[in-house]
């Protein structure tokens, strides 16, 4: 049976502020999930 592929995003935590952050395609961090780079390829994830 083939495995299903799911989209993934890289998450982190801005410890001083306590915010969840998401890695963007530009390599920066954002608090907005809509800014996150969506990784669809297993090699990228």
C-alpha distance matrix in Angstrom:
0.0 3.8 6.6 9.3 12.6 15.7 19.3 21.3 25.1 27.1 29.4 32.5 35.7 39.2 40.9 44.4 43.7 40.7 38.7 35.0 34.6 32.0 31.8 32.8 32.2 35.7 35.0 37.1 36.4 36.8 37.0 35.6 31.9 32.5 33.7 30.5 28.6 25.1 22.6 19.6 18.9 17.3 20.2 22.7 21.3
3.8 0.0 3.8 6.5 9.2 12.7 16.1 18.2 22.0 24.2 26.7 29.9 33.2 36.6 38.5 42.0 41.2 38.4 36.2 32.5 31.8 29.0 28.6 29.4 28.6 32.2 31.6 33.8 33.3 33.7 34.1 32.7 29.0 29.4 30.4 27.2 25.1 21.6 19.1 16.0 15.1 13.8 16.8 19.2 18.0
6.6 3.8 0.0 3.8 6.4 9.5 13.0 14.8 18.5 20.6 23.0 26.2 29.5 32.9 34.7 38.2 37.5 34.7 32.5 28.8 28.2 25.5 25.3 26.3 25.8 29.4 28.6 30.6 29.9 30.3 30.6 29.3 25.6 26.3 27.3 24.0 22.2 18.7 16.2 13.5 13.0 11.3 14.7 16.7 15.0
9.3 6.5 3.8 0.0 3.8 6.4 10.1 12.5 16.3 18.9 21.2 24.6 27.8 31.1 33.2 36.6 35.5 32.8 30.3 26.6 26.0 23.2 23.2 24.0 23.6 27.3 26.8 28.6 27.8 27.8 28.0 26.4 22.7 23.2 24.4 21.4 19.7 16.1 14.1 11.2 11.7 10.9 14.6 15.8 14.1
12.6 9.2 6.4 3.8 0.0 3.8 6.8 9.3 13.1 15.8 18.4 21.9 25.3 28.4 30.8 34.0 33.0 30.5 27.9 24.1 23.1 20.1 19.8 20.4 19.9 23.6 23.2 25.1 24.4 24.6 25.2 23.6 19.9 20.2 21.2 18.0 16.1 12.5 10.3 7.4 8.2 7.8 11.6 12.4 10.8
15.7 12.7 9.5 6.4 3.8 0.0 3.8 6.4 10.1 13.1 15.4 19.0 22.2 25.3 27.8 30.9 29.6 27.1 24.4 20.7 19.9 16.9 17.1 17.9 17.9 21.6 21.1 22.6 21.6 21.5 21.7 20.0 16.3 16.9 18.0 15.0 13.6 10.0 8.6 6.7 8.9 8.9 12.6 12.2 10.0
19.3 16.1 13.0 10.1 6.8 3.8 0.0 3.8 7.1 10.5 13.0 16.8 20.0 22.8 25.6 28.5 27.1 25.0 22.0 18.3 17.0 13.8 13.8 14.2 14.2 18.0 17.7 19.1 18.3 18.1 18.6 16.8 13.2 13.5 14.4 11.3 9.9 6.2 5.6 4.7 8.0 9.1 12.0 10.5 8.7
21.3 18.2 14.8 12.5 9.3 6.4 3.8 0.0 3.8 6.9 9.4 13.1 16.5 19.4 22.0 25.0 23.9 21.7 18.9 15.2 13.9 10.8 10.8 12.1 12.7 16.2 15.3 16.4 15.3 15.5 16.0 14.9 11.5 12.7 13.0 9.5 8.5 5.8 5.1 6.5 9.0 9.2 11.5 9.5 6.8
25.1 22.0 18.5 16.3 13.1 10.1 7.1 3.8 0.0 3.8 6.3 10.0 13.4 16.0 18.8 21.7 20.5 18.7 15.8 12.2 10.3 7.1 7.2 8.8 10.2 13.4 12.2 12.9 11.6 11.8 12.6 11.9 8.9 10.5 10.2 6.4 6.2 5.3 6.0 9.0 11.2 11.7 13.1 10.1 7.8
27.1 24.2 20.6 18.9 15.8 13.1 10.5 6.9 3.8 0.0 3.8 6.9 10.6 13.2 15.9 18.9 18.3 16.5 14.1 10.6 8.5 5.9 5.5 8.5 10.5 12.7 10.6 11.1 9.6 10.8 11.9 12.3 10.2 12.5 11.3 7.7 7.8 8.4 8.4 11.8 13.2 12.9 13.5 10.5 8.2
29.4 26.7 23.0 21.2 18.4 15.4 13.0 9.4 6.3 3.8 0.0 3.8 7.1 10.0 12.6 15.7 14.9 12.9 10.5 7.0 5.7 4.6 6.4 9.8 12.7 14.4 12.1 11.4 8.8 9.5 9.6 10.9 9.3 12.4 11.6 8.7 10.2 11.1 11.9 15.1 16.8 16.4 17.2 14.3 11.7
32.5 29.9 26.2 24.6 21.9 19.0 16.8 13.1 10.0 6.9 3.8 0.0 3.8 6.8 9.0 12.2 12.0 10.1 8.5 5.9 5.1 6.3 7.9 11.6 14.7 15.6 12.7 11.4 8.4 9.7 9.6 12.0 11.5 14.8 13.6 11.4 13.2 14.6 15.3 18.7 20.1 19.4 19.8 16.9 14.6
35.7 33.2 29.5 27.8 25.3 22.2 20.0 16.5 13.4 10.6 7.1 3.8 0.0 3.8 5.6 8.8 8.5 6.4 5.7 4.6 5.6 8.5 10.7 14.0 17.5 17.9 15.1 13.0 9.7 10.3 9.4 12.5 12.9 16.4 15.3 13.8 16.2 17.8 18.9 22.2 23.8 23.2 23.5 20.7 18.3
39.2 36.6 32.9 31.1 28.4 25.3 22.8 19.4 16.0 13.2 10.0 6.8 3.8 0.0 3.8 5.8 5.7 5.4 5.2 6.3 6.5 9.9 11.7 14.6 18.1 17.7 15.1 12.3 9.1 9.8 9.0 12.7 14.1 17.2 15.8 15.0 17.6 19.8 21.2 24.7 26.3 26.0 26.0 22.9 21.0
40.9 38.5 34.7 33.2 30.8 27.8 25.6 22.0 18.8 15.9 12.6 9.0 5.6 3.8 0.0 3.8 5.5 4.9 7.1 8.8 10.0 13.4 15.2 18.2 21.6 21.2 18.4 15.7 12.8 13.5 12.5 16.2 17.5 20.8 19.5 18.6 21.1 23.1 24.2 27.6 29.0 28.3 28.3 25.5 23.4
44.4 42.0 38.2 36.6 34.0 30.9 28.5 25.0 21.7 18.9 15.7 12.2 8.8 5.8 3.8 0.0 3.8 5.7 8.2 11.0 12.0 15.6 17.3 19.9 23.3 22.4 19.9 16.9 14.1 14.5 13.4 17.2 19.1 22.1 20.8 20.5 23.2 25.5 27.0 30.5 32.0 31.5 31.5 28.5 26.6
43.7 41.2 37.5 35.5 33.0 29.6 27.1 23.9 20.5 18.3 14.9 12.0 8.5 5.7 5.5 3.8 0.0 3.8 5.5 9.0 10.4 14.2 16.5 18.7 22.4 21.8 19.7 16.4 13.2 12.7 10.8 14.4 16.6 19.6 18.6 18.8 21.9 24.1 26.0 29.4 31.3 31.2 31.5 28.3 26.3
40.7 38.4 34.7 32.8 30.5 27.1 25.0 21.7 18.7 16.5 12.9 10.1 6.4 5.4 4.9 5.7 3.8 0.0 3.8 6.8 9.3 13.1 15.9 18.6 22.3 22.3 20.0 17.1 13.6 12.9 10.6 14.0 15.5 18.8 18.4 18.0 21.0 22.8 24.4 27.6 29.6 29.2 29.8 26.9 24.5
38.7 36.2 32.5 30.3 27.9 24.4 22.0 18.9 15.8 14.1 10.5 8.5 5.7 5.2 7.1 8.2 5.5 3.8 0.0 3.8 6.2 9.9 13.0 15.4 19.2 19.4 17.5 14.6 10.9 9.6 6.9 10.2 11.7 15.0 14.6 14.4 17.7 19.5 21.4 24.7 26.9 26.8 27.6 24.5 22.2
35.0 32.5 28.8 26.6 24.1 20.7 18.3 15.2 12.2 10.6 7.0 5.9 4.6 6.3 8.8 11.0 9.0 6.8 3.8 0.0 3.8 7.0 10.4 13.1 16.8 17.6 15.7 13.3 9.6 8.5 6.2 8.8 9.2 12.8 12.6 11.6 14.7 16.1 17.9 21.1 23.3 23.2 24.1 21.1 18.7
34.6 31.8 28.2 26.0 23.1 19.9 17.0 13.9 10.3 8.5 5.7 5.1 5.6 6.5 10.0 12.0 10.4 9.3 6.2 3.8 0.0 3.8 6.9 9.4 13.2 13.8 12.0 9.6 5.9 5.2 4.5 7.2 7.8 11.0 9.8 8.8 11.7 13.7 15.6 19.0 21.1 21.4 21.9 18.6 16.7
32.0 29.0 25.5 23.2 20.1 16.9 13.8 10.8 7.1 5.9 4.6 6.3 8.5 9.9 13.4 15.6 14.2 13.1 9.9 7.0 3.8 0.0 3.8 6.3 9.9 11.3 9.7 8.3 5.4 5.2 6.2 7.0 6.3 8.9 7.4 5.3 7.9 10.0 12.0 15.5 17.6 18.2 18.7 15.2 13.6
31.8 28.6 25.3 23.2 19.8 17.1 13.8 10.8 7.2 5.5 6.4 7.9 10.7 11.7 15.2 17.3 16.5 15.9 13.0 10.4 6.9 3.8 0.0 3.8 6.9 8.1 6.2 5.8 4.7 6.5 9.0 9.7 9.0 10.5 7.9 5.4 6.3 9.2 10.5 14.3 15.8 16.5 16.4 12.8 11.9
32.8 29.4 26.3 24.0 20.4 17.9 14.2 12.1 8.8 8.5 9.8 11.6 14.0 14.6 18.2 19.9 18.7 18.6 15.4 13.1 9.4 6.3 3.8 0.0 3.8 5.3 5.3 5.4 6.0 6.8 10.0 9.5 9.2 9.2 5.9 4.5 4.7 8.5 10.5 14.0 15.7 17.3 17.0 13.2 13.2
32.2 28.6 25.8 23.6 19.9 17.9 14.2 12.7 10.2 10.5 12.7 14.7 17.5 18.1 21.6 23.3 22.4 22.3 19.2 16.8 13.2 9.9 6.9 3.8 0.0 3.8 5.4 7.5 9.3 10.5 13.7 12.9 12.1 11.4 8.2 6.9 4.8 8.2 9.6 12.8 14.0 16.1 15.4 11.7 12.7
35.7 32.2 29.4 27.3 23.6 21.6 18.0 16.2 13.4 12.7 14.4 15.6 17.9 17.7 21.2 22.4 21.8 22.3 19.4 17.6 13.8 11.3 8.1 5.3 3.8 0.0 3.8 5.6 8.7 10.4 14.1 13.9 14.1 13.5 9.8 9.5 8.4 12.0 13.3 16.5 17.4 19.3 18.1 14.4 15.6
35.0 31.6 28.6 26.8 23.2 21.1 17.7 15.3 12.2 10.6 12.1 12.7 15.1 15.1 18.4 19.9 19.7 20.0 17.5 15.7 12.0 9.7 6.2 5.3 5.4 3.8 0.0 3.8 6.9 9.7 13.3 14.0 14.1 14.5 10.9 9.7 8.9 12.3 13.0 16.6 17.2 18.3 17.0 13.3 14.1
37.1 33.8 30.6 28.6 25.1 22.6 19.1 16.4 12.9 11.1 11.4 11.4 13.0 12.3 15.7 16.9 16.4 17.1 14.6 13.3 9.6 8.3 5.8 5.4 7.5 5.6 3.8 0.0 3.8 6.7 10.4 11.7 12.7 13.4 9.8 9.4 10.0 13.7 15.1 18.8 19.9 21.0 20.0 16.3 16.4
36.4 33.3 29.9 27.8 24.4 21.6 18.3 15.3 11.6 9.6 8.8 8.4 9.7 9.1 12.8 14.1 13.2 13.6 10.9 9.6 5.9 5.4 4.7 6.0 9.3 8.7 6.9 3.8 0.0 3.8 7.0 8.9 10.1 11.7 8.7 8.2 10.1 13.4 15.1 18.9 20.5 21.2 20.9 17.2 16.5
36.8 33.7 30.3 27.8 24.6 21.5 18.1 15.5 11.8 10.8 9.5 9.7 10.3 9.8 13.5 14.5 12.7 12.9 9.6 8.5 5.2 5.2 6.5 6.8 10.5 10.4 9.7 6.7 3.8 0.0 3.8 5.4 7.5 9.0 6.5 7.3 10.3 13.3 15.8 19.3 21.5 22.6 22.7 19.1 18.1
37.0 34.1 30.6 28.0 25.2 21.7 18.6 16.0 12.6 11.9 9.6 9.6 9.4 9.0 12.5 13.4 10.8 10.6 6.9 6.2 4.5 6.2 9.0 10.0 13.7 14.1 13.3 10.4 7.0 3.8 0.0 3.8 6.5 8.9 8.0 8.8 12.4 14.7 17.4 20.7 23.2 24.1 24.7 21.2 19.7
35.6 32.7 29.3 26.4 23.6 20.0 16.8 14.9 11.9 12.3 10.9 12.0 12.5 12.7 16.2 17.2 14.4 14.0 10.2 8.8 7.2 7.0 9.7 9.5 12.9 13.9 14.0 11.7 8.9 5.4 3.8 0.0 3.8 5.3 5.5 7.2 10.9 12.8 16.1 19.0 21.9 23.2 24.2 20.7 19.3
31.9 29.0 25.6 22.7 19.9 16.3 13.2 11.5 8.9 10.2 9.3 11.5 12.9 14.1 17.5 19.1 16.6 15.5 11.7 9.2 7.8 6.3 9.0 9.2 12.1 14.1 14.1 12.7 10.1 7.5 6.5 3.8 0.0 3.8 5.3 5.3 8.9 9.9 13.1 15.7 18.8 20.1 21.5 18.2 16.6
32.5 29.4 26.3 23.2 20.2 16.9 13.5 12.7 10.5 12.5 12.4 14.8 16.4 17.2 20.8 22.1 19.6 18.8 15.0 12.8 11.0 8.9 10.5 9.2 11.4 13.5 14.5 13.4 11.7 9.0 8.9 5.3 3.8 0.0 3.8 5.6 8.5 9.5 13.2 15.4 18.7 20.7 22.0 18.6 17.6
33.7 30.4 27.3 24.4 21.2 18.0 14.4 13.0 10.2 11.3 11.6 13.6 15.3 15.8 19.5 20.8 18.6 18.4 14.6 12.6 9.8 7.4 7.9 5.9 8.2 9.8 10.9 9.8 8.7 6.5 8.0 5.5 5.3 3.8 0.0 3.8 6.6 9.1 12.5 15.4 18.2 20.2 20.8 17.2 16.6
30.5 27.2 24.0 21.4 18.0 15.0 11.3 9.5 6.4 7.7 8.7 11.4 13.8 15.0 18.6 20.5 18.8 18.0 14.4 11.6 8.8 5.3 5.4 4.5 6.9 9.5 9.7 9.4 8.2 7.3 8.8 7.2 5.3 5.6 3.8 0.0 3.8 6.1 9.2 12.4 15.0 16.6 17.4 13.8 12.9
28.6 25.1 22.2 19.7 16.1 13.6 9.9 8.5 6.2 7.8 10.2 13.2 16.2 17.6 21.1 23.2 21.9 21.0 17.7 14.7 11.7 7.9 6.3 4.7 4.8 8.4 8.9 10.0 10.1 10.3 12.4 10.9 8.9 8.5 6.6 3.8 0.0 3.8 6.3 9.6 11.8 13.8 14.2 10.6 10.5
25.1 21.6 18.7 16.1 12.5 10.0 6.2 5.8 5.3 8.4 11.1 14.6 17.8 19.8 23.1 25.5 24.1 22.8 19.5 16.1 13.7 10.0 9.2 8.5 8.2 12.0 12.3 13.7 13.4 13.3 14.7 12.8 9.9 9.5 9.1 6.1 3.8 0.0 3.8 6.3 9.3 11.4 12.7 9.7 9.1
22.6 19.1 16.2 14.1 10.3 8.6 5.6 5.1 6.0 8.4 11.9 15.3 18.9 21.2 24.2 27.0 26.0 24.4 21.4 17.9 15.6 12.0 10.5 10.5 9.6 13.3 13.0 15.1 15.1 15.8 17.4 16.1 13.1 13.2 12.5 9.2 6.3 3.8 0.0 3.8 5.8 7.7 9.0 6.2 5.7
19.6 16.0 13.5 11.2 7.4 6.7 4.7 6.5 9.0 11.8 15.1 18.7 22.2 24.7 27.6 30.5 29.4 27.6 24.7 21.1 19.0 15.5 14.3 14.0 12.8 16.5 16.6 18.8 18.9 19.3 20.7 19.0 15.7 15.4 15.4 12.4 9.6 6.3 3.8 0.0 3.8 6.5 8.8 7.4 7.3
18.9 15.1 13.0 11.7 8.2 8.9 8.0 9.0 11.2 13.2 16.8 20.1 23.8 26.3 29.0 32.0 31.3 29.6 26.9 23.3 21.1 17.6 15.8 15.7 14.0 17.4 17.2 19.9 20.5 21.5 23.2 21.9 18.8 18.7 18.2 15.0 11.8 9.3 5.8 3.8 0.0 3.8 5.4 5.4 6.4
17.3 13.8 11.3 10.9 7.8 8.9 9.1 9.2 11.7 12.9 16.4 19.4 23.2 26.0 28.3 31.5 31.2 29.2 26.8 23.2 21.4 18.2 16.5 17.3 16.1 19.3 18.3 21.0 21.2 22.6 24.1 23.2 20.1 20.7 20.2 16.6 13.8 11.4 7.7 6.5 3.8 0.0 3.8 5.4 5.1
20.2 16.8 14.7 14.6 11.6 12.6 12.0 11.5 13.1 13.5 17.2 19.8 23.5 26.0 28.3 31.5 31.5 29.8 27.6 24.1 21.9 18.7 16.4 17.0 15.4 18.1 17.0 20.0 20.9 22.7 24.7 24.2 21.5 22.0 20.8 17.4 14.2 12.7 9.0 8.8 5.4 3.8 0.0 3.8 5.6
22.7 19.2 16.7 15.8 12.4 12.2 10.5 9.5 10.1 10.5 14.3 16.9 20.7 22.9 25.5 28.5 28.3 26.9 24.5 21.1 18.6 15.2 12.8 13.2 11.7 14.4 13.3 16.3 17.2 19.1 21.2 20.7 18.2 18.6 17.2 13.8 10.6 9.7 6.2 7.4 5.4 5.4 3.8 0.0 3.8
21.3 18.0 15.0 14.1 10.8 10.0 8.7 6.8 7.8 8.2 11.7 14.6 18.3 21.0 23.4 26.6 26.3 24.5 22.2 18.7 16.7 13.6 11.9 13.2 12.7 15.6 14.1 16.4 16.5 18.1 19.7 19.3 16.6 17.6 16.6 12.9 10.5 9.1 5.7 7.3 6.4 5.1 5.6 3.8 0.0
